[in-house]
Amino acid sequence: MRFYMMTDLEGVAGVTQWENRADTGPYNTARRQRLSRLLTGEVNAAVDGLIGAGFDDVIVNDGHGGGNTIDYDLADSRAVYYHGLERPFWLPFLDETCDATGAVGAHSKASTPSGTLSHTMSEAVRRWSFNGIEVGETGLQALIAGYYGVPFVFAAGDIHLCREIEELCPGCVTVAVKQGTSMHSALTSAPARARELIREGAMRAIEAVDRVEPLRLESPVVFRDERRDPTWDEEDPGEATRVINAHVREIEGEDLMDVLMKVYTHYDRNYRPEQWRPGVRE
């Protein structure tokens, strides 16, 4: 059975401040290395739990920032890892070949009261919705998985994120490793305890595969993009865009993937990943 794991940083236990990738000073470099180790510990715990439960093929998407946040010297060798920039799609390899999907280090959506480091893709976004369903990044992952008929069954992160995804995907397993109290504060588990909880939750995730329905959208799909600051030009809305006002635009498409290709025009509509796994070639 194949499991696709998305990872982020802001939902990891012990993280309450934004990562600063521009600061190359010694203090910030050491801090970023520590953040990498914290994330890797939670990812390894999830991989261990998933494999212990019966998933024999785990794909981990190093999804935070520059796509190189996991410490690969410490990464569990039983999984494979997708990382780096200039991606052909946000979640490559998440498709109908997967049996389930989930997320580790996940944060709550933009505008979540008390959600630690809450945002949706960027701090500029106030709210995203598809056919009236408000989602953050983890919710969008669940929608993309649902497009391929794949259920979202596991999430670890801030308790606000856990409540968010439980509402979208009833029956999924969630593990709250911290309770956000503001944008930059949280009551958090010790990292060792967070890993224990994640391992236990990941082992239960396989039980949710048959009970969680894939999160699907009816056609047509209308994407509503609300920004905090005036952003959109009513006189020059751009192709496939309907500008409601300077803060809000809508994009309509035949299905979710059609909409996403209109939002992210640099993605290749025809891209399909080759299914590769480590091994000796003759």
DODO-461885 format. One line per field, with one value per residue: residue number from 1; x negated, y, z negated of N, C-alpha, C in turn. Coordinates in steps of 0.02 Angstrom, whole numbers. Each point is the difference from the previous one (the first is absolute). Layout:
% residues N
lumlo c(NUM, ...)
n.c1 c(X, ...)
n.c2 c(Y, ...)
n.c3 c(Z, ...)
ca.c1 c(X, ...)
ca.c2 c(Y, ...)
ca.c3 c(Z, ...)
c.c1 c(X, ...)
c.c2 c(Y, ...)
c.c3 c(Z, ...)
***
This chain:
% residues 282
lumlo c(1, 2, 3, 4, 5, 6, 7, 8, 9, 10, 11, 12, 13, 14, 15, 16, 17, 18, 19, 20, 21, 22, 23, 24, 25, 26, 27, 28, 29, 30, 31, 32, 33, 34, 35, 36, 37, 38, 39, 40, 41, 42, 43, 44, 45, 46, 47, 48, 49, 50, 51, 52, 53, 54, 55, 56, 57, 58, 59, 60, 61, 62, 63, 64, 65, 66, 67, 68, 69, 70, 71, 72, 73, 74, 75, 76, 77, 78, 79, 80, 81, 82, 83, 84, 85, 86, 87, 88, 89, 90, 91, 92, 93, 94, 95, 96, 97, 98, 99, 100, 101, 102, 103, 104, 105, 106, 107, 108, 109, 110, 111, 112, 113, 114, 115, 116, 117, 118, 119, 120, 121, 122, 123, 124, 125, 126, 127, 128, 129, 130, 131, 132, 133, 134, 135, 136, 137, 138, 139, 140, 141, 142, 143, 144, 145, 146, 147, 148, 149, 150, 151, 152, 153, 154, 155, 156, 157, 158, 159, 160, 161, 162, 163, 164, 165, 166, 167, 168, 169, 170, 171, 172, 173, 174, 175, 176, 177, 178, 179, 180, 181, 182, 183, 184, 185, 186, 187, 188, 189, 190, 191, 192, 193, 194, 195, 196, 197, 198, 199, 200, 201, 202, 203, 204, 205, 206, 207, 208, 209, 210, 211, 212, 213, 214, 215, 216, 217, 218, 219, 220, 221, 222, 223, 224, 225, 226, 227, 228, 229, 230, 231, 232, 233, 234, 235, 236, 237, 238, 239, 240, 241, 242, 243, 244, 245, 246, 247, 248, 249, 250, 251, 252, 253, 254, 255, 256, 257, 258, 259, 260, 261, 262, 263, 264, 265, 266, 267, 268, 269, 270, 271, 272, 273, 274, 275, 276, 277, 278, 279, 280, 281, 282)
n.c1 c(-42, 22, -42, 36, -59, 40, -53, 4, -15, 47, 20, -66, -3, 5, 43, -21, -56, 8, -13, -61, 15, 15, 8, -62, 16, -51, 31, 18, -61, -23, 38, -16, -61, 13, 28, -52, -37, 34, 1, -64, -4, 42, -34, -58, 29, 22, -59, -28, 46, -7, -66, -1, 42, -45, -13, -10, 33, -47, 37, -55, 44, -62, 56, -42, 20, -66, 38, -40, 54, 16, -27, -25, -47, 56, 17, 60, -43, 53, -4, 35, -41, 50, -49, -12, -26, 35, 51, 13, 9, 48, 40, -59, 22, 39, 19, 32, -66, 22, -9, -43, 19, -49, -6, -63, 3, 64, 15, 34, 60, -6, -10, -36, 49, -55, 7, -45, -28, 64, 8, 13, -51, 31, -34, -5, 11, 63, 20, -1, 39, 25, 43, -24, -44, -5, -59, -46, -64, 14, 48, -43, -45, 47, 9, -65, -8, 52, -32, -49, 49, -47, 10, 17, -49, -50, 0, -60, 16, 13, 27, -12, -58, -9, 27, -42, -48, 15, 12, -56, -35, 65, -25, -32, -62, 6, -58, 24, -53, 47, 11, 14, -31, -41, -12, -26, 51, -21, 46, -61, 7, -35, -52, -30, 41, -13, -60, 5, 31, -47, -47, 29, 7, -62, -11, 39, -41, -30, 25, -23, -41, 33, -10, -56, 49, -23, -35, 60, -8, 60, 12, -14, -64, 21, -57, 5, -34, -2, -20, -50, -43, 15, 23, 65, -12, 54, -41, -44, 54, -20, -30, 62, -10, 42, -12, 11, -58, -32, 42, 49, -22, 28, -14, 31, 9, -14, -61, -18, -20, 56, 31, -32, 12, 59, -3, -28, -6, -50, 52, -26, 53, -48, -26, -34, -10, -61, 26, -44, -39, -36, -54, -25, -28, 25)
n.c2 c(-60, 50, 34, 56, 19, 51, 39, 30, 62, 43, -62, 2, -47, 56, 7, 62, -2, 48, -44, 21, -12, 64, -13, 12, 40, -6, 49, 34, -10, 10, 53, 14, -16, 36, 49, -9, -3, 53, 28, -14, 18, 49, 15, -10, 33, 44, 2, 1, 45, 35, -10, 17, 44, 0, 66, -24, 56, 37, 48, 32, 49, 20, 19, 9, 63, -5, -40, 25, -14, -59, -26, -8, 26, 28, 7, -26, -49, -16, 67, 28, 47, 42, 32, 64, 46, 47, -11, -58, -11, 28, -51, -2, -50, 51, -62, -29, 3, 52, -32, 45, 55, 40, 33, 22, 30, -19, 57, 42, 7, 43, 50, -53, 16, 26, -7, -40, 55, 15, -34, 25, -39, 56, 45, 5, -65, 23, -25, -67, -7, -63, 26, 54, -49, 29, 9, -31, -3, -22, 46, 41, -23, 6, 60, 11, -26, 37, 45, -32, 15, 41, -37, 55, -34, 44, 34, 30, 38, 63, 5, 62, -23, -34, 50, 38, -46, -4, 65, 7, -40, -5, -19, 54, -24, 36, 31, 28, 30, 48, 47, 25, 53, 7, 49, 22, -37, -48, -41, -24, -57, -36, 13, -28, 36, 54, -25, -11, 58, 26, -35, 12, 63, 0, -37, 47, 37, -59, 5, 61, -40, -48, 38, 27, 41, -11, 56, -3, 31, 28, -17, 64, 16, 35, 29, 15, 52, 4, 61, 6, 9, 60, -46, -9, 3, 35, 46, -37, -40, -4, -45, -20, 65, -4, 65, -17, 9, 52, -26, -8, -60, -21, -65, -11, -64, -44, -3, -31, -50, 9, 8, -50, -27, 27, -24, -59, 51, -3, -29, -60, 15, -14, 31, -57, -9, -15, -60, 32, -54, 11, -15, -60, 33, -47)
n.c3 c(0, 38, -38, 12, -25, -11, 2, -58, -15, 18, 17, 6, -47, -35, 51, -13, 35, 44, 47, -12, 63, -10, -64, 22, -51, -43, -35, 54, 22, -62, -2, 62, -20, -55, 35, 39, -55, -23, 61, 9, -64, 16, 54, -32, -49, 45, 31, -60, -19, 56, 0, -64, 26, 48, -2, 61, 17, -26, 30, -14, -1, 11, -31, -50, 12, -7, -37, -48, -37, 26, -56, 60, -37, -24, 63, -15, 6, -36, -4, 50, 23, 5, 32, -17, 41, 33, -41, 31, -65, -37, 19, 31, 37, -16, 11, 50, 5, -35, -57, -22, -32, -20, -58, -3, -60, 2, 31, -38, 29, 50, -42, -21, -41, -25, 65, -27, 22, -14, 57, 59, 11, -19, -32, 66, -7, 7, 59, 2, 54, 3, 44, -30, 13, -59, 28, -36, -13, -62, -4, 29, -43, -47, 27, 5, -61, -20, 36, -32, -43, -25, -55, -34, -30, 6, -58, -4, -53, 11, -61, 18, 24, -56, -33, 34, -4, -65, 7, 35, -40, -14, -59, 23, -4, -56, 0, -54, 26, 14, -45, 59, -25, 50, 43, -57, -24, -42, -24, -9, 31, -44, 37, -53, -39, 36, 1, -65, -9, 39, -30, -58, 16, 24, -53, -27, 38, -1, -62, 15, 33, -32, -53, 24, 16, 60, -9, 28, 58, 0, 63, 18, -1, -53, 16, -65, 20, -67, 13, -43, 48, 26, 41, 11, 65, -17, 22, -34, -1, 63, 37, 11, -12, -52, 7, -64, -30, -23, -45, 45, 19, 57, 0, 57, -14, 46, -28, -56, 39, 34, -59, -27, 59, -13, -61, 11, 39, -44, -30, 12, 38, 41, -54, 7, -65, 15, -8, -38, -16, -56, 35, 9, 50, 37)
ca.c1 c(42, -40, 22, -33, -4, -22, -29, -11, -40, 33, 39, -43, -7, -58, -8, 48, -23, -12, -69, -31, -50, -45, -52, -50, -42, -10, 55, 58, -18, 8, 72, 31, -20, 41, 67, -4, -1, 66, 44, -21, 20, 72, 9, -23, 49, 58, -20, -5, 68, 34, -28, 19, 71, 12, -18, -67, -28, 14, -30, 0, -11, -33, 42, -7, -45, -42, 5, -58, -1, -16, -70, -2, -47, 37, 65, 14, -19, 53, 43, -33, 11, 3, -23, -28, 39, 18, 39, 50, 66, -9, -3, -13, 5, 64, 47, 41, -42, -5, 57, 20, -45, 3, -47, -36, -24, 50, 23, 69, 10, -3, 52, 22, -14, -47, -39, -71, -28, 53, -2, 16, -51, -40, 33, 43, 67, 46, 45, 9, 55, 18, 72, 24, -33, -61, -55, -69, -44, 15, 64, -12, -29, 55, 39, -38, 4, 68, 7, -24, 34, -42, 23, -47, 14, -44, -32, -31, -17, 36, 68, 47, -2, 33, 72, 16, 1, 52, 64, -1, -8, 22, -28, -73, -36, -40, -44, -17, -64, -3, 61, -16, 34, -5, -40, -70, -6, 37, -14, -26, -30, -72, -10, 1, 70, 34, -18, 38, 70, 5, -9, 62, 52, -13, 17, 73, 25, 19, 68, 44, 1, 65, 56, -2, 17, -40, 31, 10, 37, 43, -15, -65, -33, -13, -51, 4, -65, 7, -64, 4, -11, 24, -45, 25, 19, 65, -3, -44, 4, -41, 36, 37, 11, 54, -18, 58, -25, -73, -23, 29, 8, 25, -20, 43, -26, 39, -12, -52, -65, 6, -7, -69, -42, 13, -31, -73, -5, -64, 4, 12, 62, -11, -52, 15, -65, -22, -1, -67, -19, -71, -15, -54, 23, -44)
ca.c2 c(60, 61, 59, 62, 45, 69, 28, 72, 14, 42, -39, -44, 17, 41, 53, 55, 58, -13, -14, 55, -30, 52, 13, -53, 7, -63, -16, -22, -64, -52, -5, -35, -70, -29, -9, -57, -61, -8, -26, -68, -45, -14, -38, -69, -33, -17, -54, -60, -22, -22, -63, -49, -16, -38, 34, -23, 48, 66, 56, 60, 63, 52, 53, 67, 50, -17, -70, -36, 12, -62, -18, -65, -44, -31, -23, -71, -25, -42, 43, 40, 70, 48, 64, 47, 53, -6, -61, -1, 7, 8, -65, -54, -69, -11, -16, -59, -56, 3, -26, 49, 57, 36, 55, 8, 69, 41, 59, 18, 43, 72, 33, -42, 31, -36, -50, 18, 7, -17, 33, -42, 11, 59, 45, 46, -28, 4, -57, -37, -49, -33, -15, 21, -37, 36, -46, 21, -42, -70, -13, -4, -67, -49, 8, -29, -72, -20, 1, -65, -53, -21, 30, 32, -40, 13, 65, 19, 71, 43, -25, 36, -36, -65, 12, 20, -56, -47, 23, -13, -71, -36, -66, -1, -1, 61, 3, 69, 2, 64, 41, 70, 50, 61, -12, -16, -34, -64, -50, -52, -61, -10, -36, -72, -20, 10, -56, -58, 9, -5, -71, -36, 22, -26, -71, -6, 30, -51, -18, 52, -1, -23, 38, 70, 12, 51, 66, 14, 59, -5, 45, 32, 20, 72, 17, 68, 19, 64, 26, 49, 67, 7, -39, -15, 57, -13, 18, -47, -57, -56, -55, -48, 28, 48, 41, 24, 66, 0, -51, -66, -23, -68, -36, -58, -51, -62, -40, 29, 4, 54, 62, 8, 16, 70, 39, -8, -8, -29, -73, -36, -39, -69, -34, -59, -24, -69, -33, -27, -14, -19, -69, -13, -8, -44)
ca.c3 c(0, 8, -38, 21, -57, 9, -61, -7, -60, -49, -47, -39, -71, -14, 50, -8, 38, 71, 21, 37, 45, 26, -49, 1, -59, -37, -45, 38, 32, -51, -13, 56, -5, -53, 28, 46, -40, -31, 52, 19, -53, 7, 62, -13, -43, 42, 45, -40, -15, 61, 22, -50, 7, 61, 62, 19, 48, -28, 35, -42, 36, -41, 28, -29, 27, 57, 16, -24, -72, -33, -5, 33, -36, -54, 25, 0, 66, 29, 42, 53, -16, 55, -26, 48, 31, 71, 4, 54, -32, -72, -33, 47, -23, -33, 54, -12, -22, -72, -37, -51, -7, -63, -7, -63, -6, 34, -34, 16, 57, -11, -39, -55, -65, -44, 36, 3, 67, 47, 65, 58, 52, -17, -47, 37, 9, -56, 1, 62, -1, 62, -4, -66, -54, -19, -13, -3, 40, -11, 33, 72, 11, -3, 61, 55, -9, 16, 73, 23, -37, -56, -62, -46, -60, -58, -4, -63, -1, -47, -12, 43, 63, -9, 3, 68, 46, -24, 28, 72, 13, -60, -10, 5, -63, -9, -59, -18, -37, -35, 1, 14, -39, 40, 59, -17, -64, -3, -51, 44, -27, 9, 64, -8, -9, 64, 44, -24, 20, 73, 18, -18, 46, 67, 0, 3, 62, 49, -15, 27, 74, 25, -28, 21, 71, 34, 2, 71, 19, 59, 56, 6, -62, -5, -49, -24, -27, -35, -24, -55, 28, 68, 43, 66, 42, 32, 71, 34, -44, 21, 31, -42, -66, -10, -57, -37, -20, -3, -47, 13, 69, 8, 60, 10, 45, 7, -60, -43, 33, 49, -37, -25, 57, 15, -54, 7, 73, 19, -4, 62, -5, 23, -38, -38, -24, 8, -65, -12, -69, -2, 15, 48, 70, 40)
c.c1 c(-44, 31, -41, 3, -25, -29, -4, -37, 40, 42, -40, -4, -65, -12, 55, -21, -12, -74, -25, -55, -50, -59, -49, -49, -3, 58, 60, -14, 9, 74, 35, -19, 41, 72, 3, 0, 68, 49, -18, 20, 74, 14, -20, 50, 61, -17, -2, 70, 36, -24, 18, 72, 15, -10, -72, -34, 20, -39, 6, -16, -28, 29, -11, -49, -37, 1, -60, -8, -15, -75, -8, -52, 36, 65, 5, -10, 54, 49, -41, 24, 0, -19, -26, 50, 16, 39, 50, 71, -13, -10, -12, 3, 62, 52, 36, -41, -7, 63, 26, -51, 9, -55, -31, -28, 49, 25, 71, 2, -4, 61, 29, -17, -44, -41, -73, -25, 51, -6, 23, -45, -45, 38, 47, 72, 40, 45, 0, 60, 9, 72, 27, -31, -66, -55, -65, -41, 16, 67, -8, -32, 55, 43, -36, 0, 69, 13, -21, 33, -38, 24, -57, 14, -41, -29, -29, -21, 36, 71, 51, 2, 36, 76, 23, 6, 49, 68, 4, 2, 19, -27, -75, -31, -42, -39, -19, -64, -10, 67, -20, 40, -4, -41, -71, -8, 42, -19, -19, -23, -75, -9, 4, 71, 39, -13, 37, 72, 9, -8, 64, 57, -8, 16, 76, 28, 22, 72, 50, 6, 68, 59, 3, 15, -48, 39, 5, 40, 44, -22, 59, -28, -15, -48, 7, -63, 6, -68, 9, -6, 30, -50, 23, 26, 65, -1, -46, -4, -46, 43, 31, 17, 58, -15, 64, -13, -75, -28, 19, 4, 29, -26, 42, -31, 44, -6, -57, -66, 1, -9, -72, -48, 10, -30, -75, -15, -66, 0, 17, 61, -11, -51, 28, -66, -13, -4, -66, -8, -73, -10, -54, 31, -50, -21)
c.c2 c(62, 59, 60, 50, 69, 25, 76, 11, 34, -38, -47, 23, 39, 56, 52, 63, -20, -17, 59, -29, 51, 13, -59, 5, -65, -18, -27, -65, -58, -11, -39, -74, -36, -12, -60, -65, -14, -29, -72, -51, -18, -40, -73, -38, -21, -58, -66, -29, -27, -68, -56, -22, -39, 36, -20, 47, 70, 53, 62, 61, 51, 67, 69, 43, -21, -74, -41, 10, -63, -12, -70, -47, -38, -32, -76, -28, -42, 40, 28, 72, 44, 69, 44, 48, -16, -64, 3, 6, 3, -67, -56, -68, -12, -10, -66, -61, -2, -28, 49, 56, 32, 51, 0, 71, 50, 57, 17, 51, 74, 24, -44, 35, -46, -53, 22, -1, -19, 40, -49, 21, 61, 44, 49, -24, 6, -62, -31, -46, -27, -24, 14, -37, 36, -49, 38, -46, -74, -19, -5, -67, -53, 4, -30, -76, -26, -1, -68, -58, -25, 34, 32, -29, 19, 71, 10, 72, 37, -27, 35, -31, -67, 8, 17, -60, -54, 18, -15, -74, -40, -71, -4, 1, 64, -4, 73, -1, 67, 35, 72, 47, 69, -17, -24, -31, -63, -36, -63, -62, 4, -40, -76, -26, 9, -58, -63, 3, -8, -73, -39, 19, -28, -74, -10, 24, -52, -22, 49, -3, -19, 41, 73, 5, 51, 65, 23, 64, -15, 50, 46, 20, 75, 12, 73, 17, 70, 20, 54, 72, 3, -31, -3, 62, -17, 15, -46, -64, -58, -56, -46, 27, 49, 38, 27, 70, -6, -54, -71, -14, -71, -28, -63, -49, -61, -44, 32, 10, 55, 68, 11, 18, 73, 46, -1, -16, -32, -76, -30, -44, -74, -39, -61, -30, -73, -31, -36, -15, -22, -74, -6, -11, -43, 35)
c.c3 c(0, -38, 23, -58, 21, -66, 4, -65, -55, -52, -44, -73, -11, 48, -10, 38, 73, 11, 41, 44, 27, -46, -2, -57, -40, -45, 40, 37, -49, -16, 55, 0, -54, 25, 47, -39, -32, 51, 17, -52, 5, 63, -11, -43, 41, 47, -37, -16, 61, 23, -50, 7, 64, 65, 18, 49, -24, 39, -45, 42, -48, 22, -26, 40, 62, 18, -19, -75, -39, 0, 27, -30, -56, 23, 1, 71, 33, 44, 57, -9, 63, -27, 56, 29, 73, 13, 58, -26, -75, -36, 51, -35, -44, 55, -17, -20, -76, -33, -52, -2, -68, -5, -70, -2, 29, -45, 22, 57, -20, -39, -55, -66, -43, 36, 6, 72, 54, 64, 53, 57, -14, -49, 35, 4, -64, -3, 70, -7, 70, -6, -69, -58, -15, -19, -11, 43, -8, 31, 75, 18, 1, 63, 60, -4, 20, 75, 30, -37, -60, -64, -40, -69, -61, 4, -69, 4, -55, -9, 44, 70, -6, 3, 71, 47, -21, 29, 74, 16, -62, -3, 7, -70, -5, -65, -11, -42, -34, 7, 11, -43, 32, 61, -18, -69, 0, -64, 37, -37, 6, 65, -7, -8, 65, 48, -21, 24, 75, 22, -15, 47, 70, 5, 6, 67, 51, -11, 31, 75, 27, -26, 22, 75, 31, 5, 72, 10, 60, 53, 14, -69, 3, -58, -18, -40, -30, -29, -53, 28, 70, 49, 72, 35, 37, 74, 39, -41, 18, 26, -53, -69, 1, -65, -32, -26, -8, -47, 20, 75, -1, 66, 4, 49, 1, -62, -39, 37, 53, -34, -21, 57, 22, -54, 7, 73, 22, -5, 68, -8, 17, -40, -38, -24, 16, -70, -10, -74, 0, 15, 51, 69, 37, 65)
***
